[in-house]
């Protein structure tokens, strides 16, 4: 079965993390693996590096690991299954940093109450004018957010470094009905909805409160 592509930079982070866990220098790993220390440094530090299978086999053996583990063999599992960082540091995020992390588009989760009970659903979103907009269908569960105060969340977990952040947005959701607004949002959309289908109902969340937090590994 073909492997899913590994995000650029993930292999290097995993190599460096495993090497540090073993207390080895790049030179020591390079000697064990029979590779150039300069190339190992390149792989660890260059986000676009994609080393070949021979390199990966040699380095995996030198690091007492396996190629699937170094490539992120648990990528298909829920995030956060790894060990917590040593001495984790919890930091609240300010509004400006939260907005920067939201960027201008992505995939987030919206909390909604449906006929079957509460649900948290992923949606493709776009940020415009300080508001968050997403597409859905009138019969889809996210449409139930219209006319209600909702919670919207985006997060990122870095399994290699046991770090991550999350941003939570609270505010009322309304349907976008003005034709010009719909055309503008459609033009700004970076992607069709991942769920597919006819999803031309736009919902806008106007933030009343934005909070966030970041967890990083501490020193020591």
C-alpha positions, 0 to 999 in steps of 0.5 A: 500500500503506498504511503501518504506523503509526509509533510515537509519538515516532519522527517527532520524534526523526528530525526532530531528528536530521536537523536536527542532522546538517545543523547547522540550528536549528528557526527555520532549518528552519521558514523553509525549510519555511514552517512555524511554528517553535513547531509544529516544536518541538512535533513534536520534543518531544511523543511523541504528535505525528502531523503531517500529510502537508503538514507532512512534505513541507515538512520533508522538503524543508527537511531534504534528506530524504524522508518515508519516511526521516523516518517510518522507511522502514527499519522493516521491516528488521532493527534496527541497520542505521543508522550507529553513534553518534558517540563511543558510550558502553558502560555495564554495567547493574545487576540492578535496572535490568535488571529494570526494563527487563524490565518486567512483560511483552513479547517476548523471545528464548529460546535452545534446543537442538532436534533440528535444532540450536540455535535462538533463538526469540521468545516472549511473556513475563511477569515474576512474582515475579522469574521469567520465564514464557512460553507455548508448546505441548508440540510447539513448539520452546521446550518443549525448554527444560524441564529445562535451563539456558537463556539469555533475552534482551530488547533495544531499539534506537533507530534514530533516536538510534543507542542501545540496551540489552540484558538477558540472563538465565541460569537453569534452565527448568521447566514450571509444573504447579500449577493455581493458578500456571497460572491466575495466569499466564494472568490476568497475560498481557497478550496472547495468544501472537503466534504464535497457536494452542493454547499453554497450556504454561507454562515458568518461568525462574528467574534465576541471573544477570542482566546488561545493557548500554546504548549511548548517544551520547557528547558531542563 
